[in-house]
Amino acid sequence: MSSARLLSIAFYAASVTLAYFDRRRLLADGFTRPFHWAWTFLSSGVYVIGRSIVVRNQAGRGLTPIWVWTGIVVLTTLVTFAKFAALVPLFLTTIGSGIAA
């Protein structure tokens, strides 16, 4: 198994684990029905959005996790596009040299 695949699985497992402990903490803090941690199996974004909505409805605040999650997604997308854009000239050079040969 590739290291990228293992890293992806590790992030997935960490998301589920953190969601579980986050729900336990919300219960200990007095939230009556916090968003269930198992929603993280669909996507960490689903849990973050659901959790934030439930906390906001019960406490009147709690959108910071959505903003942090959105920032991480935007930053990751920008870095991915930047890395791809840096590789385009290399691809074009490789294709150009293959045609000329």
N, C-alpha and C positions, 0 to 999 in steps of 0.2 A: 504494500500500500504506500502511496506517495506521501511525502511529508505535508504537502498542501491538504490532502484528504484528511490526514490525522489532525492537522491544525483545525480544520473545519469541524471535525467531530468534537474536538476539545472545546471549541467555542460554543458549539451547540449544547454540550453537556454542562458547561459552565453557566449558560443562560438558563437552562432548566433548574439547575441547583440554586442559582441566585434568586430566581423567581419563587422557588419553594420557601427559602428563608425570608424573602421579602414578605410573602403572605403571612408567615408565622409572626413576623415583627408587627405587621399591620393589625393582626388579631390581638397581639399583646398590647398594642397601643390603643385598643378600644374600638377599632373599626368593626362594625357588626357583620358585614358581608363583603370582605375584600374580593377582588377579582381572583379567580382560581389560577394557581400556578400552572396547571396542566395546559392552559392555552398556549404556553410557550412552545409546546410541541409543534404547533402550526408555524409559529414565527415569533421571534422575540419582540418584534414590532407589535404584534397582536396583543401580547401581554402588556407591553408598555402603554399602549393606547387605552386598553380596557382598564388597567390599574389606575391610570391617571384620571379617567372619567369617573370611576367609582370613588376615588379619594376626593376629587373635586366636588362631587355631589354630596358627600358626607361631611367634608371639612371646609368646603368653600375655597380651597386652594389645592395645588398639586399638579400643575401642568409642567413643572420643570423637567420631569423625566421625558416627556414628549419632545421638548425643545432640545434636550441633550441627545436623545436618540436621533432626531432629525439632523442635528449638526453632525453627528458621526456618519450618518448615511450620506449626507451631502459631501462631507470631506472625503470619504472613501470613494465616492463616485468621481469627484474631481481628480483625486490621485490616480485612479484607474484610467481615466481619459488622458491625463497628462503622460502616463507611462506608455499608453498605446500610441499617442501622438509622437512620442519620442522614437518609437519603433517604426513608424511609417516610412521615413527616409531609408532605413536599413532594408525594409522589404522592397521598396522601389529600386534600390541599388541592386539587390539580389536578383530581382526579376529582370531588370535592364541588362545585367551582365549575362544572364541565362539566355536572353534573346539574341544578344550580339554573338554569342559563341556558336 
